[in-house]
Amino acid sequence: MSRSGAPRNSRTEWSAEHGNLPTSAESPTERSNPRTTDIDLLNTLDLLQRLNTEDRSVPEAVGRALPELAHAVDLAVKALESNGRVHYVGAGTSGRLAVLDAAELVPTFNLPEDWFVAHLAGGEPALRESVENAEDDTAAGASAIERNATADDFVLGLAASGNTPYVLGALEAARTLGAGTGLVSSNPHGRATGAVDTAITVDTGAEPITGSTRMKAGTAQKLVLTSFSTAVMIRLGRTYSNLMVSMVATNAKLRTRTVRILREATGASPETCELALHRAGGELKTALVHLLGEVDVESASDALREAEGHVREALRTLRA
């Protein structure tokens, strides 16, 4: 059963018990690309142009998967609003991209460090070097989720082939817990595709260098992760308009950016914005509601608290 009480997807499900079967035979990423068979004969500029031509197909492939990505965003928002967390699970390039995305959310959106958790096959050493057989360890993937996740969480697996045992083990464990699940892959026929709440399949086809999923498949995963986490942040009210109003000014550059953001959002003078920030103790959202709502700092802070951090909702309440 799903967390809402509805039946899980009725298509064929996979089991972590069978996670150590060959993982790549059916993946389009393992096929030879007929457009690049002569790539080693090209001069440098032509070589780069050929790679660029292949790369240009990736955003279109991502675009075709947006409905499934939207479902993943909604599941993640639901999890975070229920005091749950979002877990990324991946191996190799997929796992490293997951670690990067999770790390960048903290300073950009002033996010608590435990809201997004990345699980990389092989652990921290795998960030810098290949860890032998880590991606084939189904039990390790399952253990990472069993030890760290709950039924309130959302678990997003990343596997170019759609068949990575470490990821499959984690997703199976998440389903057992009752957590929401999603999978980002480049294989429409991956073994987990029909056994997750949302399968974000970005069919990037054959790689320019056969099997090198750090290329188009990796680019697709980066685009998906960036869009996914950014959309989640917007839905949770961590932005106002297209401005990073939740950021923390920890250095001179960011303090300057904070004033610029406040000026752009309010049209006030630099002096007025700096004074508002001073009154708000450096809290950009509070200063923003203080100026736009034309209320004192305390009222702005209270309105934000009642609106759970959503600037527009706080302003709507004040104006009502």
Secondary structure, 3 states (H helix, E strand, C coil): CCCCCCCCCCCCCCCHHHCCCCCCCCCHHHCCCCCCCCHHHCCHHHHHHHHHHHHCHHHHHHHHCHHHHHHHHHHHHHHHHCCCCEEEEECHHHHHHHHHHHHHHHHHHCCCCCCEEEEECCCHHHHCCCCCCHHHCHHHHHHHHHHHCCCCCEEEEECCCCCCHHHHHHHHHHHHHCCEEEEEECCCCCCCHHHCCEEEECCCCCCCCCCCCCCHHHHHHHHHHHHHHHHHHHHCCCCECCECCCCCCCCHHHHHHHHHHHHHHHCCCHHHHHHHHHHCCCCHHHHHHHHHCCCCHHHHHHHHHHCCCCHHHHHHHHHC
